[in-house]
Amino acid sequence: MSSPASTANEPGPGLRRVLGLRDLVLFGLVIIQPVAPLPVFGVLSNRGRGHVVTAILLAMVAMVATAISYGRMARAYPSAGSAFTYVGQEIHPLLGYVTGWSMVMDYLLNPIICIVWCSKAAFNFLPAVPFWIWAIIFFAAFTGLNLRGVKTSARINATLVAGMTVVIGIFFVQAFRYILGHPHPGAAFFTRPFYDPATFKLKDVLGGTSIAVLTYIGFDGISTLSEEVENPRRNILLATVLTCVLIGVLSAAEVYAAQLIWPASQPFHDVDTAFVEIARRCAGPWFFVVVNLTLLVASFGSGMGAQLGAARLLYGMGRSNALPCSLFGKVDAHSGVPRNNVLFTGVLALVGAYLLSYQLGAEMLNFGALIAFMGVNAAAFLRYYVRAEKKQATNLIPPTLGFLVCLLLWLNLSRPAKIAGSIWMAVGVVYGAWRSKGIFRGRFNQF
């Protein structure tokens, strides 16, 4: 039995290392969702001229290499877990700030494309209600729930993922029946989703791959659990890579079946909701309803979470004076949420839903994401290869490959996305220079 003195000297409660590799992979799948490529399928098909499977697999190469860099950087910064921290600490505070600003664009664009997709999916159920009204409804739902401080537990998220997995399983069964029940011209029919000599152009495929990166967005969230993981030096890296591989293989299988059901030569009624048209073709109206509702629920959850994530990021920036603290650095005393930021991101998402198409919003989001990924790969290259006493190929190849492929994909984003993204980055640099009186200080790495 311990004495009062010894009890008083015992450390207080802290985070416990209870998460294993399986827990981390499940967490990654929950974040990304097993239906990740389905909302963007039509856009990918149009941009890549039908080579959706190839685009998904090429994007997986870049994301796996980048996942290795994220896992290694999480070893060096086990409690920070953010791209702007890695870049700011390993390369330069200026580049850390630029990386952080690119991530702000990602956070702000995610609710926009979710409102766009949810509104179009709801329009499929009630076409009498126009898109602009649905956009207001989802803006009000996202913002209202986030203002109330509603939290979605991990158990609910896991349940939703299980439900999505069941729907995907039904899709594979129905797709198999449809493909076997309809004639096809020959063996080339089954290889065309990978390579169609009639439409293949490397620039188009790379353009589609630059959008396919959206399928993997969120894998970096695994690194935020570093302080609660058993053997984090091993498990964070393995879980991040395994999550990307599992999502990549599952996504490739999903879009492969979809392309066999609906060849790229046949136009979609609406490219933004193309997959629900495929569901109707392979199984009938009932499956159209099931898939449309499943993707609507998935996008609703993603949009609501993305809005709150954006609000919290802006709060962190306001608290560190990277943004005006009087507006962005406040938390509501009753709900415990950054009320001003939730309202700001909500209004911005509503306006953006009227101004941006789903494709442009997705490409702009990837504009910022690919900049962050290149930054993490560069940071890992400097820390584990350039500055290492012993030069090893295992520390050279992944970050170099990840950086070069991400750069190639970034260069193949559409011209409108690159123009809009460049304007955003220029505004951030000018604003950052003004806030810091021309000197980018290390504090910007902390938001």
C-alpha positions as CSV (number, residue, x, y, z in Angstrom):
1,M,0.0,0.0,0.0
2,S,1.5,3.3,-1.0
3,S,1.9,6.2,1.4
4,P,0.2,9.6,1.0
5,A,3.6,11.1,0.1
6,S,4.3,8.6,-2.7
7,T,0.8,9.0,-4.0
8,A,1.1,12.7,-4.2
9,N,4.3,12.3,-6.2
10,E,2.8,10.0,-8.8
11,P,2.4,11.5,-12.3
12,G,-1.1,12.6,-13.4
13,P,-3.1,10.8,-16.0
14,G,-2.0,11.0,-19.6
15,L,-2.5,9.4,-23.0
16,R,-2.2,5.6,-22.9
17,R,-0.4,3.7,-25.6
18,V,-3.2,1.2,-26.4
19,L,-3.6,1.3,-30.2
20,G,-2.2,-1.5,-32.2
21,L,-1.5,-1.8,-36.0
22,R,-5.0,-3.1,-36.7
23,D,-6.6,-0.2,-34.8
24,L,-4.6,2.3,-36.8
25,V,-5.5,0.8,-40.2
26,L,-9.2,0.8,-39.2
27,F,-8.8,4.4,-38.2
28,G,-7.3,5.2,-41.6
29,L,-10.1,3.4,-43.4
30,V,-12.7,5.3,-41.3
31,I,-11.1,8.7,-42.3
32,I,-10.8,7.9,-46.0
33,Q,-13.9,5.8,-46.3
34,P,-14.3,2.7,-48.6
35,V,-16.5,4.6,-51.0
36,A,-13.8,7.3,-51.6
37,P,-13.5,7.0,-55.4
38,L,-17.2,6.8,-56.1
39,P,-18.4,10.4,-55.9
40,V,-15.5,11.5,-58.1
41,F,-15.8,8.6,-60.6
42,G,-17.5,10.6,-63.4
43,V,-15.0,13.5,-63.2
44,L,-12.1,11.0,-63.2
45,S,-13.5,9.2,-66.2
46,N,-13.9,12.4,-68.2
47,R,-10.5,13.8,-67.3
48,G,-8.6,10.6,-67.9
49,R,-10.7,9.6,-70.9
50,G,-11.8,6.4,-69.3
51,H,-8.6,5.3,-67.6
52,V,-9.9,5.6,-64.1
53,V,-8.3,2.3,-62.9
54,T,-4.9,3.4,-64.2
55,A,-5.3,6.8,-62.6
56,I,-6.2,5.3,-59.2
57,L,-3.2,2.9,-59.3
58,L,-0.7,5.6,-60.4
59,A,-2.0,7.9,-57.6
60,M,-1.4,5.0,-55.2
61,V,2.3,4.9,-56.1
62,A,2.7,8.6,-55.2
63,M,0.6,8.2,-52.0
64,V,2.5,5.1,-50.7
65,A,5.8,6.8,-51.2
66,T,4.4,9.9,-49.4
67,A,3.0,7.7,-46.7
68,I,6.4,6.4,-46.0
69,S,7.7,9.9,-45.6
70,Y,4.8,10.8,-43.3
71,G,5.5,7.7,-41.2
72,R,9.1,8.6,-40.8
73,M,8.5,12.2,-40.0
74,A,6.0,11.2,-37.3
75,R,9.0,9.5,-35.6
76,A,10.8,12.8,-35.4
77,Y,7.7,14.8,-34.4
78,P,5.5,12.3,-32.6
79,S,3.1,14.9,-31.1
80,A,2.9,17.5,-33.9
81,G,2.0,15.4,-36.8
82,S,1.5,18.1,-39.4
83,A,3.0,18.8,-42.8
84,F,3.7,22.5,-42.0
85,T,5.6,21.5,-38.9
86,Y,7.7,19.0,-40.7
87,V,8.5,21.4,-43.5
88,G,9.0,24.4,-41.2
89,Q,11.3,22.6,-38.8
90,E,13.3,20.6,-41.4
91,I,13.6,23.1,-44.3
92,H,12.6,26.7,-43.5
93,P,9.8,28.6,-41.6
94,L,8.9,30.3,-44.9
95,L,8.2,27.0,-46.6
96,G,6.4,25.8,-43.5
97,Y,4.1,28.7,-43.7
98,V,3.5,28.2,-47.4
99,T,2.7,24.5,-46.7
100,G,0.3,25.5,-43.9
101,W,-1.4,28.0,-46.2
102,S,-1.9,25.3,-48.9
103,M,-3.5,23.1,-46.2
104,V,-5.9,25.9,-45.3
105,M,-7.1,25.8,-48.9
106,D,-7.7,22.1,-48.6
107,Y,-9.7,22.5,-45.4
108,L,-11.8,25.2,-46.9
109,L,-12.5,23.5,-50.2
110,N,-13.5,20.2,-48.7
111,P,-16.8,21.5,-47.3
112,I,-17.5,23.2,-50.7
113,I,-17.2,20.0,-52.8
114,C,-19.2,18.1,-50.2
115,I,-22.1,20.7,-50.4
116,V,-22.0,20.4,-54.2
117,W,-22.1,16.6,-54.2
118,C,-24.7,16.4,-51.4
119,S,-27.0,18.9,-53.2
120,K,-26.8,17.0,-56.5
121,A,-27.4,13.6,-54.7
122,A,-30.4,15.1,-53.0
123,F,-31.6,16.5,-56.3
124,N,-31.7,12.9,-57.6
125,F,-34.3,12.2,-54.9
126,L,-36.3,15.4,-55.2
127,P,-35.6,17.1,-58.6
128,A,-38.4,19.6,-58.0
129,V,-36.2,21.3,-55.4
130,P,-33.5,23.2,-57.3
131,F,-29.8,22.8,-56.6
132,W,-29.4,26.3,-55.0
133,I,-32.0,25.5,-52.4
134,W,-30.4,22.1,-51.6
135,A,-27.1,24.0,-51.2
136,I,-28.6,26.3,-48.6
137,I,-30.2,23.3,-46.8
138,F,-26.8,21.5,-46.5
139,F,-25.0,24.7,-45.5
140,A,-27.5,25.2,-42.7
141,A,-27.2,21.5,-41.6
142,F,-23.4,21.5,-41.6
143,T,-23.2,24.9,-39.9
144,G,-26.0,24.4,-37.4
145,L,-24.8,21.0,-36.2
146,N,-21.2,22.2,-35.8
147,L,-22.4,25.3,-33.9
148,R,-24.1,23.0,-31.4
149,G,-20.9,21.2,-30.8
150,V,-22.3,17.9,-32.0
151,K,-19.6,15.1,-31.9
152,T,-19.6,12.0,-34.0
153,S,-18.0,9.1,-32.0
154,A,-15.5,6.7,-33.5
155,R,-18.1,3.9,-32.9
156,I,-20.7,5.7,-35.1
157,N,-18.0,6.3,-37.8
158,A,-17.0,2.6,-37.7
159,T,-20.7,1.6,-38.0
160,L,-21.0,3.9,-41.1
161,V,-17.9,2.3,-42.6
162,A,-19.4,-1.1,-42.0
163,G,-22.6,-0.1,-43.7
164,M,-20.7,1.3,-46.7
165,T,-18.7,-1.9,-46.9
166,V,-21.9,-3.9,-47.1
167,V,-23.1,-1.7,-50.0
168,I,-19.8,-2.1,-51.8
169,G,-20.1,-5.9,-51.4
170,I,-23.6,-5.8,-52.9
171,F,-22.3,-3.7,-55.8
172,F,-19.6,-6.3,-56.6
173,V,-22.1,-9.1,-56.6
174,Q,-24.5,-7.1,-58.8
175,A,-21.7,-6.0,-61.1
176,F,-20.5,-9.5,-61.5
177,R,-24.0,-10.7,-62.5
178,Y,-24.5,-7.8,-64.9
179,I,-21.1,-8.3,-66.7
180,L,-21.7,-12.1,-67.1
181,G,-25.2,-11.5,-68.2
182,H,-24.3,-9.1,-71.1
183,P,-22.2,-9.9,-74.2
184,H,-18.8,-8.3,-74.7
185,P,-16.6,-8.1,-77.8
186,G,-13.7,-10.1,-76.4
187,A,-10.7,-10.1,-74.1
188,A,-9.9,-6.5,-74.9
189,F,-13.1,-5.5,-73.2
190,F,-11.6,-6.5,-69.8
191,T,-8.3,-4.7,-70.3
192,R,-9.7,-1.5,-71.7
193,P,-10.3,0.1,-68.3
194,F,-6.5,-0.1,-67.8
195,Y,-5.5,0.8,-71.3
196,D,-7.6,1.8,-74.3
197,P,-5.4,2.4,-77.4
198,A,-8.2,4.5,-79.0
199,T,-8.3,7.1,-76.2
200,F,-5.0,6.8,-74.3
201,K,-3.0,10.0,-74.0
202,L,-0.4,10.3,-71.2
203,K,-1.3,13.9,-70.5
204,D,-5.0,13.0,-70.0
205,V,-4.1,10.0,-67.8
206,L,-1.8,12.1,-65.7
207,G,-4.5,14.8,-65.5
208,G,-6.9,12.1,-64.2
209,T,-4.3,10.9,-61.8
210,S,-4.0,14.4,-60.3
211,I,-7.7,14.2,-59.4
212,A,-7.4,10.6,-58.3
213,V,-5.3,11.8,-55.4
214,L,-8.5,12.9,-53.8
215,T,-9.3,9.2,-53.2
216,Y,-6.5,9.0,-50.6
217,I,-6.9,12.4,-48.9
218,G,-6.9,11.8,-45.1
219,F,-4.3,9.1,-44.7
220,D,-2.0,11.6,-43.0
221,G,-4.4,11.8,-40.1
222,I,-2.9,8.5,-38.8
223,S,0.2,10.4,-37.7
224,T,-1.9,12.4,-35.2
225,L,-2.3,9.3,-33.0
226,S,1.4,8.9,-32.4
227,E,1.2,9.4,-28.6
228,E,-1.5,6.7,-28.2
229,V,0.2,3.9,-30.3
230,E,2.1,0.9,-29.2
231,N,5.5,1.0,-30.8
232,P,4.8,4.2,-32.8
233,R,8.1,4.1,-34.7
234,R,7.0,0.9,-36.4
235,N,3.2,1.0,-36.4
236,I,2.6,4.6,-37.6
237,L,4.7,3.9,-40.7
238,L,3.2,0.5,-41.4
239,A,-0.4,1.6,-40.8
240,T,-0.1,4.6,-43.1
241,V,1.3,2.6,-45.9
242,L,-1.1,-0.3,-45.4
243,T,-4.1,2.1,-45.4
244,C,-3.0,3.6,-48.7
245,V,-2.5,0.2,-50.3
246,L,-5.8,-1.2,-49.1
247,I,-7.7,1.9,-50.2
248,G,-5.9,1.8,-53.5
249,V,-6.7,-1.8,-54.2
250,L,-10.3,-1.6,-53.1
251,S,-10.8,1.7,-55.1
252,A,-9.2,0.1,-58.3
253,A,-11.6,-2.8,-58.0
254,E,-14.6,-0.6,-57.6
255,V,-13.9,1.6,-60.6
256,Y,-12.8,-1.4,-62.7
257,A,-16.2,-2.9,-62.2
258,A,-17.9,0.4,-62.9
259,Q,-16.0,0.9,-66.1
260,L,-17.0,-2.5,-67.4
261,I,-20.6,-1.7,-66.7
262,W,-20.5,1.8,-68.2
263,P,-17.7,2.2,-70.9
264,A,-16.1,5.6,-71.2
265,S,-17.5,6.0,-74.7
266,Q,-21.0,6.5,-73.2
267,P,-21.6,9.9,-71.7
268,F,-23.1,10.4,-68.2
269,H,-26.2,12.4,-67.5
270,D,-24.3,14.2,-64.8
271,V,-20.6,13.5,-64.3
272,D,-20.7,14.5,-60.6
273,T,-23.2,11.7,-59.7
274,A,-22.1,9.3,-62.4
275,F,-21.7,6.3,-60.1
276,V,-25.4,6.3,-59.0
277,E,-26.3,6.0,-62.7
278,I,-24.0,2.9,-62.9
279,A,-25.8,1.5,-59.8
280,R,-29.1,1.9,-61.6
281,R,-27.8,0.1,-64.7
282,C,-26.3,-2.9,-62.9
283,A,-29.2,-3.6,-60.5
284,G,-32.2,-1.4,-61.1
285,P,-33.9,1.6,-59.4
286,W,-33.7,0.1,-55.9
287,F,-29.9,0.0,-56.0
288,F,-29.8,3.5,-57.4
289,V,-31.6,4.6,-54.2
290,V,-29.3,2.6,-51.9
291,V,-26.1,3.9,-53.5
292,N,-27.3,7.5,-53.8
293,L,-28.3,7.5,-50.1
294,T,-25.0,5.8,-49.0
295,L,-22.9,8.3,-50.9
296,L,-25.1,11.2,-49.6
297,V,-24.6,10.1,-46.0
298,A,-20.9,9.6,-46.6
299,S,-20.5,13.1,-48.2
300,F,-22.6,14.6,-45.4
301,G,-20.4,13.2,-42.7
302,S,-17.2,14.3,-44.6
303,G,-18.6,17.8,-45.2
304,M,-19.6,18.3,-41.6
305,G,-16.3,17.1,-40.3
306,A,-14.3,19.1,-42.9
307,Q,-16.1,22.3,-41.9
308,L,-15.3,21.8,-38.2
309,G,-11.7,20.8,-39.1
310,A,-11.4,24.0,-41.1
311,A,-12.8,26.0,-38.2
312,R,-10.3,24.5,-35.8
313,L,-7.4,25.1,-38.1
314,L,-8.4,28.8,-38.4
315,Y,-8.7,28.9,-34.6
316,G,-5.2,27.7,-34.2
317,M,-4.0,30.3,-36.7
318,G,-5.9,33.0,-34.9
319,R,-4.6,31.9,-31.5
320,S,-1.0,32.2,-32.8
321,N,-1.7,35.5,-34.4
322,A,-1.2,34.2,-38.0
323,L,-4.8,35.5,-38.5
324,P,-6.6,38.2,-36.5
325,C,-7.0,36.8,-33.0
326,S,-10.1,38.9,-32.3
327,L,-12.0,37.2,-35.0
328,F,-10.5,33.7,-35.5
329,G,-9.0,33.1,-32.0
330,K,-12.2,32.9,-30.0
331,V,-14.2,30.0,-28.7
332,D,-17.9,30.1,-27.7
333,A,-18.2,29.7,-23.9
334,H,-21.3,27.6,-24.1
335,S,-20.7,25.2,-27.0
336,G,-16.9,25.1,-26.8
337,V,-16.5,25.5,-30.6
338,P,-14.9,28.4,-32.5
339,R,-18.3,29.9,-33.5
340,N,-16.9,32.7,-35.7
341,N,-14.9,30.3,-37.7
342,V,-17.7,27.8,-38.2
343,L,-19.9,30.6,-39.5
344,F,-17.1,31.9,-41.7
345,T,-16.3,28.5,-43.2
346,G,-20.0,27.8,-43.7
347,V,-20.7,31.0,-45.6
348,L,-17.6,30.5,-47.6
349,A,-18.6,26.9,-48.5
350,L,-22.1,28.1,-49.5
351,V,-20.7,30.8,-51.8
352,G,-18.1,28.4,-53.2
353,A,-20.8,25.8,-54.0
354,Y,-22.4,28.4,-56.3
355,L,-19.2,29.4,-57.9
356,L,-17.2,26.2,-58.3
357,S,-17.9,22.9,-60.1
358,Y,-17.2,19.7,-58.3
359,Q,-14.3,19.0,-60.6
360,L,-12.6,22.5,-60.2
361,G,-13.1,22.3,-56.4
362,A,-11.5,18.8,-56.3
363,E,-8.6,19.9,-58.4
364,M,-8.0,23.0,-56.3
365,L,-8.1,20.9,-53.2
366,N,-5.5,18.6,-54.7
367,F,-3.4,21.6,-55.7
368,G,-2.9,22.3,-52.0
369,A,-2.6,18.7,-51.0
370,L,0.1,17.9,-53.5
371,I,2.1,20.9,-52.3
372,A,1.9,19.6,-48.8
373,F,2.9,16.1,-49.9
374,M,5.9,17.4,-51.8
375,G,6.9,19.3,-48.7
376,V,6.8,16.3,-46.5
377,N,8.8,14.2,-49.0
378,A,11.4,17.0,-49.2
379,A,11.6,17.2,-45.4
380,A,12.0,13.4,-45.1
381,F,14.7,13.4,-47.8
382,L,16.7,16.1,-46.0
383,R,16.3,14.6,-42.5
384,Y,16.9,10.9,-43.3
385,Y,19.2,11.0,-46.3
386,V,21.0,14.3,-46.7
387,R,21.7,14.8,-43.0
388,A,22.2,11.1,-42.1
389,E,25.6,9.9,-41.4
390,K,25.0,6.7,-43.4
391,K,23.4,7.1,-46.9
392,Q,20.9,4.4,-47.5
393,A,18.8,3.8,-50.6
394,T,15.7,3.1,-48.5
395,N,15.9,6.7,-47.2
396,L,16.5,8.1,-50.7
397,I,14.1,6.3,-53.0
398,P,10.7,6.8,-51.3
399,P,10.9,10.5,-50.7
400,T,12.5,11.2,-54.1
401,L,9.9,9.1,-55.9
402,G,7.0,10.6,-53.8
403,F,8.2,14.2,-54.5
404,L,8.7,13.7,-58.2
405,V,5.4,11.9,-58.9
406,C,3.5,14.5,-56.8
407,L,5.3,17.2,-58.7
408,L,4.3,15.6,-62.0
409,L,0.7,15.3,-60.9
410,W,0.6,18.9,-59.7
411,L,1.9,20.1,-63.1
412,N,-0.9,18.1,-64.8
413,L,-3.7,19.8,-62.8
414,S,-6.1,21.7,-65.1
415,R,-5.1,25.3,-66.0
416,P,-8.1,26.8,-64.1
417,A,-7.1,24.9,-60.9
418,K,-3.5,26.0,-61.2
419,I,-4.5,29.7,-61.8
420,A,-7.0,29.7,-58.8
421,G,-4.6,27.8,-56.6
422,S,-1.7,30.2,-57.5
423,I,-3.8,33.2,-56.6
424,W,-4.6,31.6,-53.3
425,M,-1.0,31.0,-52.6
426,A,0.0,34.5,-53.6
427,V,-2.6,36.0,-51.3
428,G,-1.2,33.9,-48.5
429,V,2.4,34.9,-49.1
430,V,1.5,38.6,-49.3
431,Y,-0.6,38.4,-46.2
432,G,2.0,36.5,-44.3
433,A,4.7,39.0,-45.2
434,W,2.4,41.8,-44.0
435,R,1.6,40.1,-40.7
436,S,5.2,39.4,-40.0
437,K,6.5,42.8,-41.3
438,G,8.3,41.0,-44.1
439,I,9.9,38.3,-42.0
440,F,8.4,34.9,-41.9
441,R,8.9,33.9,-38.2
442,G,8.9,30.5,-36.8
443,R,5.6,31.0,-35.0
444,F,3.8,30.4,-38.3
445,N,4.8,26.7,-38.0
446,Q,2.6,26.4,-34.9
447,F,-0.8,26.8,-36.5
